[in-house]
Amino acid sequence: SFSDLAQHLIDSDHWLVEMVKNQKFVDAVAEPGMKVVKDRLEFEELIKGLQESQDSRKKLIGLLSDEQLELTLEDPGFGKITTWWAIVRGNLDHEIQHRGQIAVYLKMSKLE
């Protein structure tokens, strides 16, 4: 659902921040139905949380030095990865995929 995707993107940003700060792989879990929005207020809070998580990610990335971007950590699925790789491939590319899903949902519901 739209709310699942929004919550997943929030969780993904938290995943990235924790992994970069601790330089240790953190497993991220996403399941259908993990976020149920019951009313407009909850929806607005979800969108606010999405904006806040993206702002935190942007701030973190902006503060990283070249040396920090080159630090490596062990990812169970990909082996040794750099912080840069975790940001670009593990988070930003991942978000682009889900934003595409959201765009499809909006087109299908004619809300766009």
C-alpha positions as CSV (number, residue, x, y, z in Angstrom):
1,S,0.0,0.0,0.0
2,F,1.0,3.6,-0.2
3,S,1.4,3.8,3.5
4,D,3.6,0.7,3.6
5,L,5.9,2.3,1.0
6,A,6.1,5.6,2.8
7,Q,6.9,3.8,6.1
8,H,9.4,1.6,4.3
9,L,11.2,4.7,2.9
10,I,11.3,6.2,6.4
11,D,12.7,2.9,7.8
12,S,15.3,2.8,5.0
13,D,16.5,6.3,5.8
14,H,16.8,5.3,9.5
15,W,18.7,2.1,8.3
16,L,21.1,4.2,6.4
17,V,21.8,6.7,9.2
18,E,22.4,3.9,11.7
19,M,24.6,2.0,9.4
20,V,26.7,5.0,8.4
21,K,27.1,6.2,12.0
22,N,28.0,2.8,13.4
23,Q,29.9,1.5,10.3
24,K,28.1,-1.8,10.8
25,F,25.5,-3.6,8.7
26,V,21.9,-3.4,10.0
27,D,19.2,-5.6,8.6
28,A,16.1,-3.9,7.4
29,V,12.7,-5.6,7.4
30,A,9.7,-4.7,5.3
31,E,6.4,-6.5,5.3
32,P,3.1,-5.8,3.6
33,G,0.6,-4.4,6.0
34,M,3.3,-3.0,8.4
35,K,1.7,0.5,8.3
36,V,-2.0,1.0,8.4
37,V,-3.3,4.6,8.3
38,K,-6.7,5.1,9.8
39,D,-7.4,8.7,9.2
40,R,-6.2,11.9,7.6
41,L,-4.2,13.0,10.7
42,E,-2.2,9.7,10.7
43,F,-1.6,10.2,6.9
44,E,-0.2,13.7,7.5
45,E,2.0,12.4,10.3
46,L,3.3,9.7,8.0
47,I,4.2,12.2,5.3
48,K,5.8,14.5,7.9
49,G,7.9,11.6,9.1
50,L,8.9,10.8,5.5
51,Q,10.1,14.4,5.0
52,E,11.9,14.4,8.3
53,S,13.7,11.2,7.5
54,Q,14.8,12.5,4.1
55,D,16.0,15.7,5.7
56,S,18.1,13.7,8.2
57,R,19.6,11.6,5.4
58,K,20.4,14.7,3.4
59,K,22.1,16.4,6.4
60,L,24.1,13.2,7.1
61,I,25.3,12.8,3.6
62,G,26.3,16.5,3.4
63,L,28.5,16.1,6.5
64,L,30.4,13.1,5.3
65,S,34.0,13.6,4.2
66,D,35.6,11.8,1.3
67,E,37.4,9.5,3.8
68,Q,34.1,8.6,5.5
69,L,32.5,7.8,2.1
70,E,35.4,5.4,1.4
71,L,35.0,3.4,4.7
72,T,34.0,-0.2,4.2
73,L,31.7,-2.5,6.0
74,E,30.5,-6.1,5.5
75,D,27.1,-6.6,3.9
76,P,25.8,-10.2,4.0
77,G,24.4,-9.9,0.5
78,F,27.1,-8.0,-1.3
79,G,30.2,-8.5,0.7
80,K,32.5,-5.6,1.4
81,I,30.8,-2.3,0.5
82,T,31.8,1.4,1.0
83,T,29.7,4.0,2.7
84,W,29.2,5.6,-0.7
85,W,27.8,2.3,-2.1
86,A,25.4,2.0,0.9
87,I,24.1,5.5,0.2
88,V,23.8,5.4,-3.5
89,R,22.9,1.7,-4.2
90,G,21.5,0.7,-0.8
91,N,19.3,3.8,-0.2
92,L,18.9,6.2,-3.0
93,D,18.4,3.7,-5.8
94,H,16.1,1.8,-3.5
95,E,14.0,4.9,-2.9
96,I,13.8,5.6,-6.7
97,Q,12.4,2.1,-7.2
98,H,9.7,2.7,-4.6
99,R,8.9,6.2,-5.8
100,G,8.2,4.6,-9.2
101,Q,5.7,2.3,-7.4
102,I,4.1,5.3,-5.8
103,A,3.8,7.1,-9.1
104,V,2.0,4.0,-10.5
105,Y,-0.4,3.9,-7.6
106,L,-1.2,7.6,-8.1
107,K,-1.8,7.1,-11.8
108,M,-4.0,4.1,-11.2
109,S,-6.0,6.0,-8.6
110,K,-6.1,9.1,-10.9
111,L,-4.9,11.3,-8.0
112,E,-1.8,12.6,-9.8
